């Protein structure tokens, strides 16, 4: 499986998806990345995804979760879908919100990782699920996974 994301070019995430964008909820950037999958495995019923920041561990003490999604039954998501989506359920990000929270590295450029999982079922999740809920529900149902990385500077 392969993830394609027009918002990440040459390993760099475009400004509009983070703190230099123009759409916010409070101080949290909310203009979400669009992406699509190719070479999807046979038997895929739905997709789940995680967008996180491993570089946040030294600053925050944990891997910051920017976006969680599940039960996506399409082969992609358009830009800014998170704000009013009806095509997948969203989990809690590290801001405590059930939507996309964009890039806002506080100390130096960070590398963000988007992981997508092809699943053989729909998951028993509702808006507001946690990363732990997602991992538990996906267990034994992952047909394939892929990731794409991008850097967003501070």
N, C-alpha and C positions, 0 to 999 in steps of 0.2 A: 504494500500500500504506500501511497505517496501523498503528501500534503502540499498543495499549492496555495500561496498567499501573496496577492499583489501588494499588500501593505508592507511586506518585507522584501526589499530589493538589495541584492549584493550583501545580505546579512545585516542590513540596517532597517529598523522599524521606522516608518514615516511619522513625522511629528504629530499629525492629527490624531493618532491613537494613544497619546499620552498627555503629559502635563503641558505641552506646547500646543495642544489642540484648542478647540473652541466650545466643546460641549462638556458640561460638568454637572455633577450632583454634589452640592457643597464644594469641597476641594478635590473630589474624586473624578478623574477623566472618565467619560462614559461612551465615547465614540468607538465602537468595537471593531476589531479586525474581522474582515471577511476571509473565508478560506474554503477550499474544496478538496475533495479526495479523488485520486485516480488509482487504478489497479486494485479495486475493492474486491476482497475475497468473496467467493461464492458462499451463499448462505447468510450474508449479512442482513440483519433485520433493522438494526439501528446503530448509531454512533454515540459515543460519549467523549468528552474532551476535558482537558485540564490545561490552563495557562498559568504558569507560576514563574517565580523569580528565585532561582537557587542562590544568586549573589546577595540576596537579602539576609542570609543567615548571620553574617558578622554584624549587621546593623540592627536587625529586628530580633535575632535569636532563633528564627525559624524561617522556613521557606514560605515567602509571601504568596498567597493564592490570589490571582487576579480574576479568574473566571473558571467556573465549573458548569458543564452542560451535559445533559443526558437525554435519551429518547429522541435524538435527531434522526428522522427517517428520510432525509434528503441527502444528496451527495455534496452539499455545501451550505454555506451561510453567507448572505450578502453583508457588506459593510453596514455597521450600525444596527444590526438586527437585534442585539441584546436589549435595547431600550424598551421595545414593545413586542417582543417575540411571542408568537403563538405556535412556533414550529419545534420547540424543545423546552425542557424544564431547566431551570438554572439553580445552582447551589449557592451557598453563602461564600462570598469572597472574604479576604482578611479585613475588609472594612465592615463586615457584617451585613453586606447588601446582597440581594439575589440578582445580580447583574454584573456586567463587565466593569471592572475597575482598571483603568489604563495605567500605563507606565509612568512612574514618577520617582526615579532613582534619586535618593537624597545625597549620595556621597561621591559617586563616580559612575561611569557607564556600566550598566548591568546587561547581562545576557538573559533574555526571557525565553522560555521553552513552552511551545504548544504541542501537547501530546493528544493524538486522536486514537480512539480504540474502536475497531469494528466488532460488533457484538452479534451474537446469534439469537437475541431476544430483546424485548423492551424491559427496562428495569423498573422495579417497584419503588419509584422515587417521585417526590413532589417538590415544587419550588421551595427552596430553603434547605435542601439536603446538604450534608457536610462531605468533605473529602473522605472521611472514614466511611460514611454511608455509601458513597460511590464505589470505593474500593471493595467493600463487602458485597454489594450487589453485582459487581462485574466479575467477581471470582468464579472461575469455571466457564465464563461466557465469552472470553476474548478470542476472536478468530485471528486477529492481526492488530498491530499498532504501528504508528509512525510518529515522528516528531519533526518539528522545524524550529530553528532558533533564530533570534534576532537581537541586535543590540540597540538600546535606547540610551542616549547620553544624558547626563545630568545637566 
